[in-house]
Amino acid sequence: MSDNMNLTLRVWRQKDVKSKGRFETYAASGISSHMSFLEMLDKVNKDLLLKGIEPIAFDNDCREGICGTCDIVINGRPHGADHGVTVCQLHMRRFKDGDTITVEPWRAKAFPILKDLIVNRQAFDRIIEAGGYVSVNTGQAPPAETTLVPKDNFEGAMDAAACISCGACVAACPNASAMLFVSAKISQMALLPQGQPERAKRALAMVKAMDEQGFGNCTNISECEAACPKEIKVTNIARLNREFYAASFFHPGEHKGGGGAG
């Protein structure tokens, strides 16, 4: 028995950031259940080209669940229905012959749609530029084994560092909040010795940048954790709030605006 499927795609098409978008319907024929979702889109695009139709624009790079660029909402869920995977890791065996699949980009004020399924995520870059790094001048780096890190801190930092900045948390949140993303970037350094010298400055600067980019406030719904392909936990948001409030207490007036989790 053939494992090929015939599907119907409802795809968001939008010429550019200023144009009004709309859903277009396309047939996806002869789709193997072994294909990834992006491979399915590749095949659909080849068929569209043969018909003289402009292919569907979508972002991708590594196709290994690392780069975070395959930012697509599938049937209303960022990265699709499977838990802990990106779109490039979602396989067509998740669907059935005859299914209709709705495919659209992230929906958030801070992520304007550039074309079809591609959004501009430079807002994340600006948050990182505000403080998501360690810049303390320490001279030559000492051997790693000379800096002891408690096991719980190390594991917590590594779990937070797994964030690939894809933006699924923002797309899943009813408020388009970036708190899970920011909390992961702050947590990975707040838990390690190397992140301590700029700890307060980092929390204030990154939360301020997040507010300036137009992200919404967190109201503890936890849709972000459910959608995160790297399973970043909302406990990081609690840590972000502690970091922010402590920094605000010792450095009053350096940040004005939101930042708390509702």
GIUR-V333274 format. One record per pair of residues at least 12 apart in sequence whose ideal C-beta (glycine too) atoms are under 8 Angstrom apart, sorted by the first residue. I is the first residue (numbers start at 1). J is the second residue. D is the distance in whole Angstrom. If there is no record, write none. Layout:
BEGIN
I|J|D, I|J|D
END
This chain:
BEGIN
3|32|6, 3|33|5, 3|34|7, 4|30|5, 4|31|6, 4|32|6, 4|33|8, 5|28|8, 5|31|5, 5|32|8, 5|33|6, 5|92|7, 5|95|7, 5|96|7, 5|97|4, 5|98|8, 5|99|8, 6|27|7, 6|28|7, 6|29|5, 6|30|7, 6|31|7, 6|97|6, 6|98|7, 7|27|8, 7|28|4, 7|29|8, 7|31|6, 7|40|8, 7|95|7, 7|97|8, 7|98|7, 7|99|5, 7|100|7, 7|101|6, 8|25|6, 8|26|8, 8|27|6, 8|28|7, 8|98|8, 8|99|7, 8|100|4, 8|101|7, 9|25|7, 9|26|5, 9|27|8, 9|28|5, 9|44|7, 9|100|8, 9|101|5, 9|103|6, 10|23|5, 10|24|8, 10|25|6, 10|100|6, 10|101|7, 10|102|5, 10|103|7, 11|23|7, 11|24|6, 11|25|8, 11|26|6, 11|56|6, 11|103|5, 11|104|8, 11|116|7, 11|117|7, 12|103|7, 12|104|4, 12|105|6, 12|113|8, 12|116|6, 12|117|7, 13|56|7, 13|116|6, 14|105|8, 14|113|5, 14|115|6, 14|116|6, 15|115|7, 16|114|7, 16|115|6, 17|112|5, 17|113|6, 17|114|6, 17|115|8, 17|120|8, 21|113|7, 23|102|8, 23|104|8, 26|44|6, 26|48|7, 26|56|8, 27|47|8, 28|40|6, 28|43|7, 28|44|5, 28|101|8, 29|47|7, 30|43|8, 31|43|7, 31|92|6, 32|92|7, 33|91|7, 33|92|5, 33|93|4, 34|91|7, 34|92|7, 34|93|7, 35|91|7, 35|92|5, 36|63|7, 36|87|8, 36|88|6, 36|89|7, 36|90|7, 36|91|6, 36|92|7, 37|72|8, 37|74|7, 37|80|7, 37|87|5, 37|88|7, 37|90|4, 37|91|7, 37|92|7, 38|58|7, 38|60|6, 38|63|6, 38|70|6, 38|87|6, 38|88|5, 40|92|6, 41|56|6, 41|58|6, 41|103|8, 44|56|7, 56|116|5, 56|117|7, 57|115|4, 57|116|4, 57|117|6, 57|118|5, 58|70|7, 58|72|6, 58|116|7, 58|117|4, 58|118|6, 59|71|6, 59|117|7, 59|118|5, 59|119|8, 60|87|8, 60|88|6, 62|88|8, 63|88|4, 64|88|7, 64|89|8, 65|85|7, 65|86|5, 65|88|6, 65|89|5, 65|164|8, 65|229|7, 66|164|6, 67|164|7, 68|86|7, 68|164|3, 68|165|5, 68|166|3, 68|167|8, 68|229|8, 69|166|7, 70|86|5, 70|87|4, 70|88|5, 70|166|8, 71|87|8, 71|105|7, 71|106|5, 71|111|8, 71|117|8, 71|119|6, 71|121|7, 71|166|6, 71|167|6, 71|168|7, 71|171|7, 72|87|5, 72|103|6, 72|104|7, 72|105|7, 72|117|5, 73|103|7, 73|104|5, 73|105|7, 73|106|7, 73|107|7, 73|171|6, 74|87|7, 74|90|7, 74|101|6, 74|102|7, 74|103|6, 75|101|6, 75|102|5, 76|102|7, 77|172|8, 77|227|7, 78|106|7, 78|167|8, 78|168|4, 78|171|4, 78|172|5, 78|227|5, 79|166|8, 79|168|6, 79|227|7, 79|229|5, 80|94|7, 81|94|6, 82|94|6, 83|226|8, 83|231|8, 84|228|8, 84|229|6, 84|230|7, 84|231|5, 85|229|6, 86|164|8, 86|166|7, 86|229|5, 89|229|8, 103|117|7, 104|117|7, 105|117|5, 105|118|7, 105|119|5, 106|119|5, 106|121|8, 106|167|6, 106|168|8, 106|170|7, 106|171|4, 107|171|6, 107|176|8, 108|167|8, 108|170|5, 108|171|6, 108|176|4, 108|215|7, 109|176|6, 109|214|5, 109|215|8, 110|123|4, 110|170|7, 110|176|7, 110|178|7, 110|213|5, 110|214|5, 110|215|5, 111|123|7, 111|167|6, 111|170|7, 111|171|8, 119|167|7, 121|165|7, 121|167|5, 123|178|8, 123|213|4, 123|214|7, 123|215|7, 124|165|5, 124|167|7, 124|178|7, 124|181|7, 126|209|6, 126|212|8, 126|213|6, 127|178|7, 127|181|8, 127|182|6, 127|185|7, 127|206|6, 127|209|5, 127|210|5, 127|213|7, 128|165|8, 128|185|7, 128|206|8, 129|209|8, 130|205|4, 130|206|5, 130|208|7, 130|209|4, 131|198|7, 131|201|6, 131|202|4, 131|203|8, 131|204|8, 131|205|4, 131|206|5, 131|209|7, 132|185|5, 132|186|8, 132|189|8, 132|202|7, 132|206|6, 134|189|6, 134|194|5, 134|195|6, 134|198|7, 135|198|7, 136|194|8, 136|197|5, 136|198|6, 147|193|5, 147|194|8, 149|192|6, 149|193|7, 153|191|4, 153|192|7, 154|191|8, 154|192|8, 156|187|7, 156|191|5, 157|187|7, 157|188|5, 157|189|7, 157|191|4, 157|192|5, 158|188|8, 159|232|7, 159|233|7, 160|183|8, 160|184|4, 160|185|8, 160|187|4, 160|188|4, 160|191|7, 160|232|7, 160|236|6, 161|184|8, 161|188|4, 162|184|8, 162|230|4, 162|231|8, 162|232|7, 163|181|6, 163|184|4, 163|185|7, 163|188|8, 163|228|8, 163|230|6, 163|232|5, 164|229|7, 164|230|6, 165|181|7, 166|229|6, 167|181|7, 168|224|8, 168|227|4, 168|228|6, 168|229|6, 169|181|6, 169|224|4, 169|225|8, 169|227|6, 169|228|6, 169|232|8, 170|215|7, 170|224|8, 171|227|7, 172|223|4, 172|224|6, 172|226|7, 172|227|4, 173|216|7, 173|218|8, 173|221|7, 173|223|6, 173|224|5, 174|219|8, 174|221|6, 174|223|7, 175|216|3, 175|217|6, 175|218|7, 175|219|6, 176|215|6, 176|216|5, 177|215|6, 177|216|5, 177|217|6, 177|218|5, 177|219|8, 177|224|7, 178|210|5, 178|213|7, 178|215|4, 179|210|8, 179|215|8, 179|218|4, 179|224|7, 179|237|5, 179|240|7, 179|261|6, 180|224|4, 180|225|7, 180|228|7, 180|232|6, 180|234|7, 180|236|7, 180|237|6, 182|206|5, 182|207|7, 182|210|5, 182|240|6, 183|232|8, 183|236|4, 183|237|5, 183|239|6, 183|240|4, 184|232|5, 184|236|5, 185|206|7, 186|202|6, 186|203|6, 186|206|6, 186|236|8, 186|239|7, 186|240|5, 186|243|6, 187|236|5, 187|239|5, 187|240|7, 189|202|7, 190|202|8, 190|203|8, 190|239|7, 190|243|6, 199|243|7, 199|247|7, 200|243|8, 200|246|7, 200|247|4, 200|250|6, 200|251|6, 201|247|8, 201|251|8, 202|243|8, 203|240|7, 203|243|4, 203|244|5, 203|246|8, 203|247|4, 204|244|7, 204|247|5, 204|248|7, 204|251|6, 204|254|5, 204|255|5, 207|240|8, 207|244|5, 207|255|6, 207|257|8, 207|258|8, 207|259|4, 208|255|5, 208|256|8, 208|257|7, 208|259|8, 210|259|8, 211|257|4, 211|258|5, 211|259|7, 217|258|5, 217|260|8, 217|261|8, 217|262|5, 218|237|6, 218|260|8, 218|261|4, 218|262|6, 219|261|7, 219|262|4, 220|234|7, 220|237|8, 220|261|6, 220|262|6, 222|234|5, 237|261|6, 238|261|8, 240|261|8, 241|259|8, 241|260|6, 241|261|5, 244|259|5, 244|260|7, 245|260|7
END
